[in-house]
Amino acid sequence: MTDKPTAPPKKEPPRRRAVWRIGRGRSGGSLGLATFVHWAIKDGRPVLAADGDPNNPMLSKLYPPEGPNGVKRPGNAELEQSKLWLADVLAEALKHSASLVIDMGGGDRVSEELAAESHLADFLKANGVNPTFAYFTGPERDDFDHVYRIWKSAAFKDGDSILFLNEGLYRSSARSTDPFLWLKKDARLQEMEDAGVRPIVFPALTCMKYLEGDDMNVFDVVAGKPKADGTKVNPLWAHMTVKWLEAFRHNVEEEGVAEWLP
């Protein structure tokens, strides 16, 4: 009796995500999205960075439209133009079987209207892409008020949701104090957690202003690239940046949401 040939293992479908940044400007959302793209590229997963932020083109500076992970920016920030732009970038991501991070900027209702009007989550799921809604908040109460209002409005629904607590926006120099201690006692946070939102600490990179002064981004620093004049970044800043990136990834993995990212 001959042995039957072993059936080849089933190939898992590629992990595809669309991550939509939600929150006020300067809440760390653009840096968070850029980090997700960095991890995906490093791990060999196809991903596109869609920068629709009219005020802060950080994402498209890191991943320019002419590069392998960039897409063109919208012509303006009006709802109709944004809608056309979103349709184009979603089609491009589907064409390339790639994940997508979407940065429409912070503090603007266009993002909410666009998500609600397009029935975004339904469309993505129908095309084999799982939506992740990434809320970013600083430790100020009005930062969280803003995020909670959007979450409560259900403009972004039927997807996985993460609340990133950005410690880098803490205005006090007393780093031993938990800047989100008040929030952890707030019933609204518990309400969000009960509904499946996962809170994750987005650590402070306290040397960021020095990197910006050297016109360097965190990913070039981590890669060991020199400054424009050929000199190296201060080794302490480089060490702190590497540790910051490791800490952020640890927080994501510890909370079990790595699969929710590209």
DONU-942995 format. One record per residue (C-alpha): residue in three letters; x negated, y negated, z negated. Coordinates in steps of 0.2 Angstrom, whole numbers, padded with zeros to 4 digits. Example, Ala and Ser with C-alpha at 12.3 -4.5 7.8 and 13.67 -1.06 7.14 Angstrom:
2
[Ala; [-0062; 0022; -0039]]
[Ser; [-0068; 0005; -0036]]
***
This chain:
262
[Met; [0000; 0000; 0000]]
[Thr; [-0007; -0017; 0005]]
[Asp; [-0006; -0032; -0006]]
[Lys; [0005; -0045; 0001]]
[Pro; [-0004; -0061; 0005]]
[Thr; [-0003; -0074; -0008]]
[Ala; [0008; -0089; -0004]]
[Pro; [-0002; -0105; -0003]]
[Pro; [0002; -0117; -0018]]
[Lys; [0015; -0130; -0014]]
[Lys; [0008; -0147; -0011]]
[Glu; [0014; -0160; -0022]]
[Pro; [0022; -0175; -0014]]
[Pro; [0010; -0190; -0015]]
[Arg; [0014; -0201; -0030]]
[Arg; [0021; -0217; -0024]]
[Arg; [0027; -0232; -0035]]
[Ala; [0033; -0249; -0032]]
[Val; [0028; -0260; -0047]]
[Trp; [0037; -0277; -0048]]
[Arg; [0029; -0290; -0060]]
[Ile; [0041; -0299; -0071]]
[Gly; [0038; -0314; -0083]]
[Arg; [0032; -0332; -0084]]
[Gly; [0017; -0339; -0076]]
[Arg; [0001; -0337; -0085]]
[Ser; [0008; -0321; -0094]]
[Gly; [-0006; -0310; -0086]]
[Gly; [0005; -0302; -0073]]
[Ser; [-0006; -0305; -0058]]
[Leu; [-0022; -0298; -0068]]
[Gly; [-0011; -0283; -0073]]
[Leu; [-0006; -0279; -0056]]
[Ala; [-0023; -0282; -0049]]
[Thr; [-0029; -0269; -0062]]
[Phe; [-0016; -0256; -0057]]
[Val; [-0022; -0258; -0039]]
[His; [-0040; -0256; -0044]]
[Trp; [-0036; -0240; -0053]]
[Ala; [-0027; -0233; -0038]]
[Ile; [-0041; -0237; -0026]]
[Lys; [-0054; -0230; -0038]]
[Asp; [-0044; -0214; -0040]]
[Gly; [-0041; -0212; -0021]]
[Arg; [-0023; -0216; -0020]]
[Pro; [-0016; -0227; -0006]]
[Val; [-0009; -0244; -0012]]
[Leu; [-0005; -0261; -0006]]
[Ala; [-0005; -0278; -0015]]
[Ala; [0009; -0289; -0010]]
[Asp; [0006; -0307; -0016]]
[Gly; [0022; -0317; -0015]]
[Asp; [0016; -0329; -0029]]
[Pro; [0017; -0347; -0022]]
[Asn; [0007; -0355; -0036]]
[Asn; [-0006; -0342; -0040]]
[Pro; [-0014; -0332; -0025]]
[Met; [-0025; -0322; -0037]]
[Leu; [-0019; -0305; -0030]]
[Ser; [-0022; -0310; -0012]]
[Lys; [-0039; -0317; -0016]]
[Leu; [-0044; -0300; -0023]]
[Tyr; [-0035; -0290; -0010]]
[Pro; [-0034; -0301; 0006]]
[Pro; [-0022; -0298; 0019]]
[Glu; [-0035; -0294; 0032]]
[Gly; [-0042; -0280; 0020]]
[Pro; [-0036; -0262; 0018]]
[Asn; [-0026; -0265; 0003]]
[Gly; [-0018; -0282; 0007]]
[Val; [-0003; -0289; 0016]]
[Lys; [0002; -0306; 0022]]
[Arg; [0009; -0319; 0011]]
[Pro; [0026; -0326; 0013]]
[Gly; [0028; -0343; 0023]]
[Asn; [0036; -0351; 0008]]
[Ala; [0045; -0347; -0009]]
[Glu; [0063; -0349; -0003]]
[Leu; [0074; -0335; -0006]]
[Glu; [0078; -0331; 0013]]
[Gln; [0059; -0331; 0017]]
[Ser; [0055; -0321; 0002]]
[Lys; [0068; -0308; 0007]]
[Leu; [0061; -0306; 0025]]
[Trp; [0043; -0305; 0017]]
[Leu; [0049; -0291; 0005]]
[Ala; [0057; -0281; 0019]]
[Asp; [0041; -0282; 0029]]
[Val; [0030; -0277; 0015]]
[Leu; [0041; -0263; 0010]]
[Ala; [0042; -0256; 0028]]
[Glu; [0023; -0257; 0028]]
[Ala; [0021; -0247; 0012]]
[Leu; [0033; -0234; 0018]]
[Lys; [0024; -0233; 0035]]
[His; [0007; -0230; 0026]]
[Ser; [0015; -0219; 0012]]
[Ala; [0007; -0231; 0000]]
[Ser; [0012; -0237; -0017]]
[Leu; [0015; -0256; -0019]]
[Val; [0013; -0269; -0032]]
[Ile; [0024; -0285; -0030]]
[Asp; [0019; -0302; -0037]]
[Met; [0033; -0315; -0034]]
[Gly; [0025; -0326; -0047]]
[Gly; [0032; -0330; -0065]]
[Gly; [0046; -0341; -0071]]
[Asp; [0056; -0341; -0055]]
[Arg; [0074; -0335; -0052]]
[Val; [0070; -0331; -0034]]
[Ser; [0062; -0315; -0040]]
[Glu; [0078; -0310; -0050]]
[Glu; [0090; -0315; -0036]]
[Leu; [0079; -0305; -0023]]
[Ala; [0079; -0289; -0033]]
[Ala; [0098; -0290; -0037]]
[Glu; [0103; -0294; -0020]]
[Ser; [0092; -0281; -0011]]
[His; [0098; -0267; -0023]]
[Leu; [0079; -0264; -0024]]
[Ala; [0078; -0248; -0035]]
[Asp; [0091; -0239; -0024]]
[Phe; [0082; -0243; -0008]]
[Leu; [0065; -0237; -0015]]
[Lys; [0072; -0221; -0022]]
[Ala; [0081; -0217; -0006]]
[Asn; [0064; -0218; 0003]]
[Gly; [0054; -0208; -0010]]
[Val; [0047; -0222; -0020]]
[Asn; [0050; -0224; -0039]]
[Pro; [0052; -0242; -0045]]
[Thr; [0042; -0248; -0060]]
[Phe; [0047; -0265; -0068]]
[Ala; [0032; -0272; -0077]]
[Tyr; [0037; -0286; -0090]]
[Phe; [0023; -0297; -0096]]
[Thr; [0025; -0308; -0112]]
[Gly; [0013; -0318; -0122]]
[Pro; [0015; -0319; -0141]]
[Glu; [0025; -0335; -0141]]
[Arg; [0043; -0333; -0145]]
[Asp; [0049; -0342; -0130]]
[Asp; [0039; -0330; -0119]]
[Phe; [0048; -0315; -0125]]
[Asp; [0065; -0325; -0125]]
[His; [0062; -0327; -0106]]
[Val; [0058; -0308; -0103]]
[Tyr; [0072; -0302; -0114]]
[Arg; [0084; -0313; -0105]]
[Ile; [0079; -0306; -0088]]
[Trp; [0079; -0288; -0095]]
[Lys; [0097; -0291; -0102]]
[Ser; [0103; -0298; -0086]]
[Ala; [0100; -0281; -0078]]
[Ala; [0093; -0289; -0062]]
[Phe; [0080; -0275; -0063]]
[Lys; [0088; -0259; -0066]]
[Asp; [0087; -0240; -0062]]
[Gly; [0069; -0240; -0064]]
[Asp; [0055; -0236; -0076]]
[Ser; [0051; -0252; -0087]]
[Ile; [0035; -0257; -0096]]
[Leu; [0033; -0272; -0108]]
[Phe; [0015; -0278; -0108]]
[Leu; [0010; -0287; -0123]]
[Asn; [-0004; -0299; -0118]]
[Glu; [-0015; -0303; -0133]]
[Gly; [-0026; -0314; -0122]]
[Leu; [-0012; -0328; -0124]]
[Tyr; [-0014; -0329; -0143]]
[Arg; [-0018; -0347; -0147]]
[Ser; [-0026; -0343; -0164]]
[Ser; [-0044; -0339; -0167]]
[Ala; [-0040; -0327; -0181]]
[Arg; [-0042; -0311; -0170]]
[Ser; [-0039; -0300; -0185]]
[Thr; [-0021; -0305; -0185]]
[Asp; [-0008; -0295; -0174]]
[Pro; [-0001; -0309; -0163]]
[Phe; [0015; -0298; -0160]]
[Leu; [0018; -0293; -0178]]
[Trp; [0034; -0304; -0178]]
[Leu; [0040; -0296; -0162]]
[Lys; [0038; -0278; -0169]]
[Lys; [0051; -0283; -0182]]
[Asp; [0063; -0291; -0169]]
[Ala; [0079; -0281; -0166]]
[Arg; [0078; -0286; -0147]]
[Leu; [0062; -0276; -0145]]
[Gln; [0070; -0261; -0153]]
[Glu; [0085; -0263; -0141]]
[Met; [0073; -0262; -0126]]
[Glu; [0064; -0247; -0133]]
[Asp; [0080; -0238; -0136]]
[Ala; [0084; -0241; -0118]]
[Gly; [0068; -0233; -0112]]
[Val; [0056; -0248; -0111]]
[Arg; [0038; -0244; -0116]]
[Pro; [0028; -0258; -0125]]
[Ile; [0009; -0258; -0121]]
[Val; [-0004; -0269; -0128]]
[Phe; [-0013; -0279; -0114]]
[Pro; [-0030; -0282; -0123]]
[Ala; [-0038; -0299; -0124]]
[Leu; [-0053; -0302; -0113]]
[Thr; [-0061; -0316; -0124]]
[Cys; [-0075; -0319; -0112]]
[Met; [-0064; -0322; -0097]]
[Lys; [-0067; -0341; -0096]]
[Tyr; [-0086; -0338; -0094]]
[Leu; [-0083; -0326; -0080]]
[Glu; [-0071; -0339; -0072]]
[Gly; [-0085; -0352; -0075]]
[Asp; [-0097; -0340; -0065]]
[Asp; [-0083; -0338; -0051]]
[Met; [-0083; -0320; -0055]]
[Asn; [-0068; -0308; -0056]]
[Val; [-0067; -0293; -0069]]
[Phe; [-0068; -0280; -0055]]
[Asp; [-0084; -0287; -0048]]
[Val; [-0092; -0288; -0065]]
[Val; [-0087; -0270; -0069]]
[Ala; [-0095; -0265; -0052]]
[Gly; [-0111; -0274; -0057]]
[Lys; [-0110; -0286; -0043]]
[Pro; [-0121; -0302; -0044]]
[Lys; [-0115; -0320; -0045]]
[Ala; [-0115; -0331; -0029]]
[Asp; [-0133; -0337; -0033]]
[Gly; [-0139; -0319; -0034]]
[Thr; [-0142; -0319; -0053]]
[Lys; [-0133; -0307; -0064]]
[Val; [-0118; -0310; -0076]]
[Asn; [-0123; -0311; -0094]]
[Pro; [-0125; -0293; -0100]]
[Leu; [-0114; -0296; -0115]]
[Trp; [-0100; -0303; -0104]]
[Ala; [-0102; -0288; -0093]]
[His; [-0101; -0276; -0108]]
[Met; [-0086; -0284; -0115]]
[Thr; [-0077; -0283; -0098]]
[Val; [-0081; -0265; -0096]]
[Lys; [-0074; -0261; -0113]]
[Trp; [-0059; -0272; -0110]]
[Leu; [-0054; -0262; -0094]]
[Glu; [-0057; -0245; -0104]]
[Ala; [-0046; -0251; -0118]]
[Phe; [-0032; -0256; -0107]]
[Arg; [-0032; -0240; -0097]]
[His; [-0033; -0230; -0114]]
[Asn; [-0017; -0240; -0120]]
[Val; [-0008; -0235; -0104]]
[Glu; [-0013; -0217; -0105]]
[Glu; [-0009; -0215; -0123]]
[Glu; [0008; -0222; -0120]]
[Gly; [0011; -0209; -0106]]
[Val; [0015; -0221; -0092]]
[Ala; [0000; -0219; -0081]]
[Glu; [0012; -0210; -0069]]
[Trp; [0023; -0225; -0068]]
[Leu; [0009; -0235; -0060]]
[Pro; [0002; -0233; -0042]]
***
